[in-house]
Amino acid sequence: MIYDFVIKGETPAKKNSRINLKNGVSIPSKRYSAWHSDAMMQLHSQVRPSEPISNPLLIHLVFTHGDLRRRDSDNGCSSIMDLLVDAKIIQDDNWQIVRDIAITNKYEKGNPQCAITIQEISQS
């Protein structure tokens, strides 16, 4: 089975979007939290599996950046993987489920988004 999703907007880096409180607790920034909430609504409006996928997967992420700022692909990937788990699209993002991740980056001025393709693969 193959699932395709599109999340409009630039994907923020979760680990670089943390606020450290005086009591030592680290929480996501307002910007990251707003993106996460919006991205969850976008995912829920698209065709998705009825149960979280627990079979081995190949995931391809295509980040289209709306500007030419420097970004690390692995940070955006982590944000998307956590989103897929939180949205109950995949059961977990550990290696036993996510066997392979491909990341593509491109630029299209003013049109940031992340296209996600999730493909179940035969167990081996």
C-alpha positions as CSV (number, residue, x, y, z in Angstrom):
1,M,0.0,0.0,0.0
2,I,1.2,3.5,-0.8
3,Y,0.0,6.7,1.0
4,D,0.8,10.2,-0.2
5,F,0.5,13.4,1.9
6,V,1.3,17.1,1.4
7,I,2.0,19.5,4.3
8,K,1.9,23.1,3.1
9,G,4.3,25.5,4.7
10,E,8.0,25.4,5.7
11,T,8.8,22.5,8.1
12,P,10.5,23.9,11.3
13,A,13.2,22.0,13.1
14,K,11.8,20.6,16.3
15,K,15.1,20.4,18.1
16,N,16.1,23.9,17.2
17,S,12.7,25.3,18.1
18,R,12.8,24.6,21.9
19,I,12.4,27.0,24.8
20,N,14.3,26.3,28.0
21,L,12.3,27.4,31.1
22,K,14.0,28.6,34.3
23,N,13.0,25.3,36.0
24,G,15.0,23.4,33.4
25,V,12.1,22.1,31.4
26,S,12.4,22.3,27.6
27,I,9.2,23.0,25.6
28,P,8.5,23.4,21.9
29,S,8.4,27.0,20.7
30,K,5.1,28.7,19.8
31,R,6.2,28.6,16.1
32,Y,6.8,24.8,16.2
33,S,3.6,24.2,18.1
34,A,1.5,26.2,15.6
35,W,3.1,24.4,12.7
36,H,2.5,21.0,14.4
37,S,-1.2,21.8,15.0
38,D,-1.7,23.1,11.5
39,A,0.1,20.1,10.0
40,M,-2.0,17.7,12.0
41,M,-5.2,19.3,10.6
42,Q,-3.8,19.1,7.1
43,L,-3.0,15.4,7.6
44,H,-6.4,14.6,9.0
45,S,-8.1,16.1,5.9
46,Q,-6.2,13.7,3.6
47,V,-6.8,10.0,2.9
48,R,-4.9,8.1,5.6
49,P,-4.8,4.6,7.1
50,S,-7.6,3.6,9.5
51,E,-4.9,2.2,12.0
52,P,-1.3,3.3,12.5
53,I,0.9,1.4,10.0
54,S,3.2,-1.1,11.8
55,N,4.6,-2.9,8.8
56,P,8.1,-2.1,7.4
57,L,8.1,1.1,5.5
58,L,10.0,3.1,2.9
59,I,9.4,6.9,3.4
60,H,10.3,9.5,0.9
61,L,10.2,13.2,2.0
62,V,10.4,15.9,-0.6
63,F,11.0,19.3,1.0
64,T,10.2,22.2,-1.2
65,H,11.7,25.3,0.4
66,G,10.1,28.7,-0.3
67,D,13.3,30.6,0.3
68,L,17.0,30.0,0.1
69,R,17.8,30.0,3.9
70,R,20.2,27.3,5.2
71,R,18.4,24.3,6.7
72,D,19.5,20.9,7.8
73,S,17.5,18.0,6.2
74,D,17.7,15.8,9.2
75,N,16.0,18.4,11.4
76,G,13.0,18.7,9.0
77,C,12.9,14.9,8.7
78,S,12.7,14.5,12.5
79,S,9.8,17.0,12.7
80,I,7.9,15.1,10.0
81,M,8.6,11.7,11.5
82,D,7.3,12.8,14.9
83,L,4.3,14.3,13.2
84,L,3.5,11.0,11.4
85,V,3.6,9.2,14.8
86,D,1.5,11.9,16.6
87,A,-1.1,11.8,13.8
88,K,-1.3,8.0,14.2
89,I,-0.3,7.4,10.6
90,I,2.7,5.2,11.5
91,Q,2.9,3.3,14.8
92,D,6.5,4.4,15.5
93,D,9.5,5.8,13.7
94,N,12.0,3.2,14.9
95,W,14.1,1.2,12.5
96,Q,11.9,-1.9,12.7
97,I,9.1,0.0,11.1
98,V,10.9,2.8,9.1
99,R,13.4,0.7,7.2
100,D,14.5,3.4,4.7
101,I,14.1,7.2,4.5
102,A,14.8,9.1,1.3
103,I,15.0,12.9,1.5
104,T,14.9,15.3,-1.5
105,N,15.2,19.1,-1.2
106,K,14.3,21.6,-3.8
107,Y,13.4,25.3,-4.1
108,E,10.3,27.0,-5.3
109,K,10.0,30.6,-4.3
110,G,7.0,31.3,-2.1
111,N,5.7,27.7,-2.2
112,P,7.1,25.8,0.8
113,Q,5.7,22.3,1.5
114,C,6.7,18.7,2.3
115,A,5.4,15.9,0.1
116,I,5.4,12.6,2.0
117,T,5.2,9.1,0.3
118,I,4.9,6.1,2.6
119,Q,5.2,2.7,1.0
120,E,4.7,-0.6,2.9
121,I,7.4,-3.1,1.9
122,S,7.6,-6.8,2.2
123,Q,8.9,-8.0,5.5
124,S,12.4,-9.5,5.4
